[in-house]
């Protein structure tokens, strides 16, 4: 295993968290992991390289869901997943509102599970 190179701690999402593309008005896929700086999207196909998106999702917090957030996201990389037709898409968040950035940072910190 290599050394973790990310600036922000990330946390895997337990269960299914759907990610909604607010511009295309459709499901974009499901959330794999999240940090205050970005996310892993598991999608049913590739997306354009270097694309920008506006997403909406809610994170689980124990037995409840946190308030729904909207985030701007920029595609950094994508690779086919082991499941046929699925893609892992690494994205960084752009233009986060301070309250959303704070919530994502608190949710993804070690020990917040």
URDA-V759891 format. One record per backbone hydrogen bond with DSSP energy under -1.0 kcal/mol. CO is the residue of the C=O (numbers start at 1). NH is the residue of the N-H. Records with the same first field share a line. If there is no record, write none. Layout:
BEGIN
CO: NH ; NH
END
This chain:
BEGIN
11: 34
17: 31
19: 28 ; 29
20: 56
21: 25 ; 26
26: 21
29: 19
30: 42
32: 13
33: 40
34: 11
37: 93
38: 35
39: 91
40: 32
41: 89
42: 30
43: 87
48: 51
51: 75
53: 73
54: 22
55: 71
56: 20
57: 69
59: 66
61: 64
64: 61
69: 57
71: 55
72: 94
73: 53
74: 92
77: 90
79: 88
83: 86
86: 81
87: 43
88: 79
89: 41
90: 76 ; 77
91: 39
92: 74
97: 101
98: 102
99: 103
100: 104
101: 105
102: 106
103: 107
104: 108
109: 112
END
